[in-house]
């Protein structure tokens, strides 16, 4: 289901941000688009806790060894998720997927940047009608 709301408007979007999770990958990617996969932190926590021993001290040491093996790629994914979560809170997003134009206009329920941009343009055209 598609929902959208306006919290301001501008002529053409100078920034497009996609907020999604691993179950709803972004369908259109572009250099001008930031994509935040905000469930990556939860997925890491689940992976770290799988197969941990029952003893708390041993489990802690095992988890620490796993964290020490975090590579640059995973580190970047976690940073992306953290930035996405902070921005989602700043924008007041209450669900995802969501696409935010210029930090002001939100299209909920979509991950396709091209289709969401078309809705954004249609909305803008409708706003200017007498």
Residue, then its C-alpha position, 0 to 999 in steps of 0.5 A: x500500500x502506498x502512502x505519502x505525506x508532505x512536510x515541505x516541497x521543492x522544485x526538483x529533488x536534490x537528494x533521494x534517500x531510500x530506507x529499506x530492509x533486507x526483505x525489500x531491496x531497493x529496485x532502482x539504484x542511482x548515484x544520486x540515491x542513498x540507500x539505507x538498509x536499516x535492519x543490518x544491525x539486527x541481522x548481525x546481532x542474530x548472527x552473533x548470538x547463533x550457536x553461542x555456548x550457554x556459559x555467559x563468560x564463554x559466550x562473551x569471549x566467543x562473541x568478541x572473537x566474532x566481532x574482531x573478525x568484522x571486515x571492512x565491508x561489514x563495517x560499512x554496512x553497519x555504518x550505513x544502517x546506523x546512519x539510516x536509523x538516525x536519519x529515519x528518526x530525524x525525518x519522523x519515519x514511522x515505517x519502511x520501506x520509504x523514499x525521502x526526497x530532499x528530506x521533506x517529502x516521503x513516499x511510503x511502501x516503495x523501494x523503486x526510486x524511478x516510480x517514487x520520483x514519478x509520484x513526487x513529480x505528479x504530486x508537485x504538479x498537482x500542488x501548483x494547480x489553481 
